[in-house]
Structures are given as structure tokens and as C-alpha cells.
Amino acid sequence: MAVQEVERAGTDTTAEPAETILTVNNIEVIYDHVILVLKGVSLSVPRGGIVALLGANGAGKTTTLKAVSNLLGAERGEVTKGKIVFEGDEVQALSPNDLVRRGCIQVMEGRHCFGHLSIEENLLTGAYTRKDGHAAVKADLEMVYNYFPRLRERRQSQAGYTSGGEQQMCAIGRALMSRPKMILLDEPSMGLAPQLVEEIFEIVRQLNQNEGVSFLLAEQNTNVALKYATYGYILESGRIVLDGDAKALRENEDVKEFYLGVGGEGRRSFRNVKHYKRRKRWLA
């Protein structure tokens, strides 16, 4: 009965009036044919929404994003159960290139800019799947520079010699050059100063509001993620253990204590509460 309750919680957002752009339905991911990493993960992203995927390091956030973007094969991983639906079509069998052409692209953890190329050359690599002509690409390049003025200033600089914040902006801008409908954003705050994190998340919000880009972002910084997201899922050991409206998650006592660092009724044993959560949510 408890298992059914959790599975329902992962798909409750489909009842919302907003159209769903992405649905992950009860997927299981295995690495090297033996290591079970994701165990029945279900979530959905409304079109034009920002959804946060939260959890500690190793919880399965990056694996979930790579399952959606079809990048697991490079790490000997595969989706063995469940299905992933993007804009009404199952996509788990598509190549990453095909998914980018359909409008879904991932910004990898750690930025992964081409260090030997300039900022502008990096941005232009994001348009390699497009066939709408030079003028359209140039217009979108100008759009990226408008959202990231710092990139305009550093456009001729070699990306490998720019700051971490500038490289993160470059990685997001490169994704924008593919004209995405949805961006999977993996740990955008990693290694950045708090002021830069706020700046990047503000730009994410502007892109969401002005350009209609949907976001599924994996983030350890729960506080900032729930500030900008409308809905959130919390992963623990490859399972969704809690989900809900971002405001409700911010006010949840367990989330406050273990992810926001604010105790509710005094400090409790993390091990005991984790054990309680598992019994409550996963055992019949």
C-alpha cells in the first residue's frame, strides 16, 4: 500500500491543468548489468515549468537526467524498466542527437566547455543540429549575449581561461543555441560563489518566463533550487522519497532539517529518520 502511495505521488502532477512536456514513468537504471541505481523513479515536468530534482551526492540525480537525455550508454548504463515520454513520444531508444533535434538538451555537471575554443566558438557548437540558416543562428547568438552580457565581453576569450561562472553561462548559452524546448540542468551551482549562483538562477527564471523553456534541474543546493522552482522531487538512494509544491517542500520539517540546515523539533538522528522514512514509504 505504501509503495502505491509513493508511485501516485510521483505522477500526481499529471492531474494539473498545465500540459506535460516530460513524463518519467517508473524507470529502473542498471550499470554494468548488475548495479541497480534507480529504482522505480517517476516524475513529470509541465510545459513552461521549472522542476527541481533534489538530494544528496550519489542519490541518483545525474543518473536520472542522463536517462532522460540518453547519455547512459557512454557509461555502460541502461534503462531496463519503465518509459520516458517527451512531448507525447517515448524517447528512451533515441540517440542523444535525435533528442536534441526534438528540443531536449542536457547541460552537464561541471560545465564541460571546449577549453581550446573561444566563448563564441563554444556557443556556435550548440547550433550544429540546426538547419534554419546563418541569419537565425546569428539572431540567437545575439539573444544569448543579451541574457549573458558577460559572455559578450569575453566572446573572443579562450573558454578554458575564463572563470567557473563564465563557463557555466557558456554551457547554458550553448544549450540555448540548439533552440531547446527543455533543458536538463545538472548542478548549476557547483563550485560557484553564492552571488554568481543567484545570478545564474535569475537568468534561468528569465529564460523560463520570456522564452518558454522548461527546466528539470538537479541540484544539491536545495535552498536556492526551491526558491526558483515551482515543484520538487527529493531522491534518496535511487528512489523518490518526497515530492510536492516547492513552497510546501521548503516548509516540510524533514527538508528543513536535512537539506536546509534548520531543525524543527530539536536535532534528531539522521540515521533513525532515514530508517523511519524508508519503513513509512517503502515497506507494506
C-alpha positions as CSV (number, residue, x, y, z in Angstrom):
1,M,0.0,0.0,0.0
2,A,2.9,2.4,0.9
3,V,4.5,1.6,-2.5
4,Q,1.4,2.6,-4.3
5,E,1.2,5.8,-2.4
6,V,4.7,6.8,-3.5
7,E,4.1,5.9,-7.1
8,R,1.0,8.0,-7.1
9,A,2.9,10.9,-5.6
10,G,5.4,10.8,-8.5
11,T,2.6,11.2,-11.0
12,D,0.2,13.5,-9.3
13,T,1.4,16.5,-11.4
14,T,-0.3,14.9,-14.5
15,A,-3.6,15.9,-12.9
16,E,-2.6,19.6,-13.2
17,P,-4.2,21.7,-16.0
18,A,-0.7,22.5,-17.4
19,E,0.4,20.4,-20.3
20,T,3.2,17.9,-19.5
21,I,6.3,18.1,-21.7
22,L,8.2,15.3,-19.9
23,T,7.0,12.2,-18.1
24,V,9.3,9.7,-16.5
25,N,7.3,6.6,-15.6
26,N,8.7,4.1,-13.1
27,I,12.1,3.8,-14.6
28,E,14.9,1.5,-13.4
29,V,18.5,2.1,-14.4
30,I,21.3,-0.5,-14.1
31,Y,25.0,0.0,-14.7
32,D,27.3,-2.8,-15.9
33,H,24.3,-5.2,-16.0
34,V,24.4,-5.6,-12.2
35,I,24.4,-2.3,-10.3
36,L,20.8,-1.0,-9.7
37,V,21.0,2.7,-9.4
38,L,17.4,4.0,-10.0
39,K,14.5,2.0,-8.5
40,G,11.1,3.0,-9.9
41,V,11.6,6.7,-10.4
42,S,8.6,8.6,-11.6
43,L,8.3,12.4,-12.2
44,S,6.8,14.9,-14.6
45,V,7.6,18.4,-15.9
46,P,4.8,20.7,-17.0
47,R,5.4,22.7,-20.2
48,G,7.0,26.0,-19.2
49,G,7.8,24.8,-15.7
50,I,10.9,24.7,-13.5
51,V,11.1,21.4,-11.6
52,A,13.9,20.6,-9.1
53,L,15.4,17.2,-8.6
54,L,17.0,17.3,-5.1
55,G,19.0,15.0,-3.0
56,A,22.5,14.4,-1.6
57,N,25.5,13.4,-3.6
58,G,25.0,9.9,-5.0
59,A,21.2,9.9,-4.7
60,G,20.7,9.4,-8.4
61,K,20.0,12.9,-9.7
62,T,22.6,12.9,-12.5
63,T,21.7,9.3,-13.5
64,T,18.0,10.5,-13.8
65,L,19.0,13.3,-16.1
66,K,21.2,11.1,-18.2
67,A,18.4,8.6,-18.5
68,V,16.2,11.3,-20.0
69,S,18.9,12.6,-22.3
70,N,20.0,9.1,-23.4
71,L,23.6,9.6,-22.3
72,L,23.8,6.5,-20.1
73,G,25.2,4.3,-22.8
74,A,28.6,6.1,-22.6
75,E,28.8,4.9,-19.0
76,R,27.6,1.3,-19.6
77,G,24.2,2.2,-18.1
78,E,20.7,1.5,-19.4
79,V,17.1,2.0,-18.7
80,T,15.8,-1.6,-18.1
81,K,12.2,-0.8,-17.0
82,G,9.7,1.9,-17.3
83,K,9.4,4.6,-20.0
84,I,10.4,8.2,-20.7
85,V,7.9,10.3,-22.7
86,F,8.9,13.7,-24.2
87,E,6.1,15.6,-26.0
88,G,3.9,12.5,-26.2
89,D,6.5,10.2,-27.7
90,E,8.6,7.5,-26.0
91,V,12.3,8.6,-26.4
92,Q,14.4,6.1,-24.4
93,A,15.5,4.4,-27.6
94,L,16.6,7.6,-29.4
95,S,20.1,8.8,-29.7
96,P,21.2,12.0,-27.8
97,N,21.4,13.8,-31.2
98,D,17.9,12.9,-32.1
99,L,16.6,14.1,-28.7
100,V,18.4,17.4,-29.1
101,R,16.7,17.9,-32.5
102,R,13.4,17.2,-30.8
103,G,14.2,20.0,-28.3
104,C,15.6,18.4,-25.2
105,I,19.2,19.0,-24.2
106,Q,21.3,18.5,-21.1
107,V,23.9,20.9,-19.6
108,M,26.3,18.6,-17.9
109,E,27.6,18.8,-14.4
110,G,31.0,20.5,-14.3
111,R,30.2,22.7,-17.4
112,H,32.4,20.8,-19.9
113,C,33.2,23.7,-22.2
114,F,35.7,23.2,-25.1
115,G,38.6,24.8,-23.3
116,H,40.7,25.4,-26.5
117,L,37.8,27.2,-28.3
118,S,36.7,30.8,-27.7
119,I,33.4,31.5,-25.9
120,E,31.7,32.4,-29.2
121,E,33.0,29.2,-30.9
122,N,31.6,27.2,-27.9
123,L,28.3,28.9,-28.3
124,L,28.2,28.2,-32.1
125,T,28.8,24.5,-31.5
126,G,25.4,24.4,-29.8
127,A,23.7,25.1,-33.2
128,Y,25.3,22.2,-35.1
129,T,21.9,20.3,-35.4
130,R,20.1,23.3,-36.8
131,K,19.2,23.7,-40.4
132,D,17.4,27.1,-40.4
133,G,20.3,29.2,-41.8
134,H,23.0,31.6,-40.7
135,A,20.7,34.5,-40.0
136,A,18.6,32.6,-37.5
137,V,21.8,31.3,-35.7
138,K,23.2,34.8,-35.6
139,A,20.0,36.2,-34.1
140,D,20.0,33.5,-31.4
141,L,23.7,34.3,-30.7
142,E,22.7,37.9,-30.0
143,M,19.8,36.6,-27.8
144,V,22.3,34.6,-25.7
145,Y,24.6,37.7,-25.4
146,N,21.6,39.7,-24.2
147,Y,20.9,37.2,-21.4
148,F,24.6,36.8,-20.6
149,P,26.3,40.2,-21.1
150,R,29.5,38.9,-19.6
151,L,29.8,36.4,-22.4
152,R,29.7,39.2,-24.9
153,E,32.6,40.9,-23.2
154,R,34.6,37.6,-23.2
155,R,33.4,36.3,-26.6
156,Q,36.9,36.1,-28.1
157,S,38.5,34.7,-24.9
158,Q,39.6,31.1,-24.8
159,A,36.9,29.3,-22.7
160,G,39.5,27.3,-20.7
161,Y,40.9,30.5,-19.2
162,T,37.5,32.0,-18.1
163,S,36.0,31.8,-14.6
164,G,33.8,29.0,-13.4
165,G,30.8,31.3,-13.6
166,E,31.5,32.3,-17.1
167,Q,32.0,28.7,-18.2
168,Q,28.6,27.8,-16.6
169,M,27.0,30.7,-18.5
170,C,28.7,29.5,-21.7
171,A,27.4,26.0,-21.2
172,I,23.8,27.2,-20.7
173,G,24.2,29.6,-23.6
174,R,25.5,26.8,-25.8
175,A,22.4,24.7,-24.9
176,L,20.2,27.7,-25.9
177,M,21.7,27.8,-29.3
178,S,20.0,24.5,-30.1
179,R,16.6,26.2,-29.6
180,P,15.5,23.8,-26.9
181,K,12.0,23.3,-25.6
182,M,13.5,21.8,-22.4
183,I,16.9,22.0,-20.7
184,L,18.2,19.4,-18.2
185,L,20.4,21.4,-15.9
186,D,22.8,19.4,-13.8
187,E,24.3,21.0,-10.6
188,P,24.5,24.6,-12.0
189,S,25.6,26.0,-8.6
190,M,28.6,23.6,-8.2
191,G,31.8,25.4,-7.3
192,L,30.3,28.9,-7.7
193,A,30.1,31.8,-5.3
194,P,26.6,32.5,-3.9
195,Q,26.3,35.8,-5.8
196,L,27.0,34.0,-9.1
197,V,24.6,31.2,-8.2
198,E,21.8,33.8,-7.7
199,E,22.7,35.5,-11.0
200,I,22.6,32.3,-13.0
201,F,19.3,31.2,-11.4
202,E,17.8,34.6,-12.2
203,I,18.7,34.1,-15.8
204,V,17.2,30.6,-15.7
205,R,14.0,32.2,-14.5
206,Q,14.1,34.8,-17.2
207,L,14.6,32.2,-19.9
208,N,11.7,30.2,-18.5
209,Q,9.4,33.2,-18.4
210,N,10.5,35.0,-21.6
211,E,11.5,32.1,-23.9
212,G,9.2,29.4,-22.6
213,V,12.0,27.0,-21.9
214,S,11.1,24.2,-19.4
215,F,13.8,23.2,-16.9
216,L,14.5,20.0,-15.0
217,L,17.4,20.9,-12.7
218,A,19.3,18.5,-10.5
219,E,20.7,20.4,-7.5
220,Q,22.3,19.8,-4.1
221,N,21.7,23.4,-3.1
222,T,18.1,22.8,-2.0
223,N,17.6,26.3,-0.7
224,V,18.2,28.1,-4.0
225,A,16.6,25.4,-6.1
226,L,13.3,25.6,-4.2
227,K,13.4,29.4,-4.4
228,Y,13.2,29.3,-8.2
229,A,11.4,26.0,-8.9
230,T,7.7,25.5,-8.8
231,Y,7.8,21.8,-7.9
232,G,10.4,19.5,-6.5
233,Y,11.2,15.8,-6.1
234,I,13.7,14.5,-3.5
235,L,15.7,11.5,-4.3
236,E,17.3,9.2,-1.8
237,S,19.3,6.0,-2.8
238,G,17.7,5.9,-6.2
239,R,14.1,6.4,-5.1
240,I,11.8,9.4,-4.9
241,V,11.0,9.7,-1.2
242,L,9.2,13.0,-1.3
243,D,7.7,15.4,-3.8
244,G,5.4,18.4,-3.8
245,D,5.0,22.1,-4.5
246,A,8.3,24.0,-3.9
247,K,6.8,26.1,-1.1
248,A,5.4,23.0,0.7
249,L,8.8,21.3,0.5
250,R,10.5,24.4,1.9
251,E,8.2,24.2,4.9
252,N,8.5,20.5,5.4
253,E,10.3,19.7,8.7
254,D,12.5,16.9,7.3
255,V,13.5,19.0,4.4
256,K,14.3,21.9,6.7
257,E,16.4,19.7,8.9
258,F,18.4,17.7,6.4
259,Y,18.6,19.8,3.3
260,L,18.2,23.4,4.5
261,G,20.0,23.0,7.8
262,V,17.1,24.2,10.0
263,G,16.0,22.0,12.8
264,G,12.3,21.8,13.7
265,E,11.7,20.0,17.0
266,G,15.3,19.7,18.0
267,R,18.0,17.7,16.3
268,R,17.2,14.1,15.6
269,S,19.3,11.2,14.5
270,F,19.7,11.3,10.7
271,R,20.0,7.5,10.6
272,N,16.9,7.0,12.6
273,V,14.8,9.4,10.4
274,K,16.1,7.9,7.2
275,H,15.1,4.4,8.6
276,Y,11.7,5.8,9.5
277,K,11.2,7.3,6.1
278,R,12.1,4.0,4.4
279,R,9.7,2.0,6.5
280,K,6.9,4.5,6.1
281,R,7.3,4.9,2.3
282,W,8.7,1.6,1.0
283,L,7.5,-1.2,3.3
284,A,4.0,-2.6,3.2
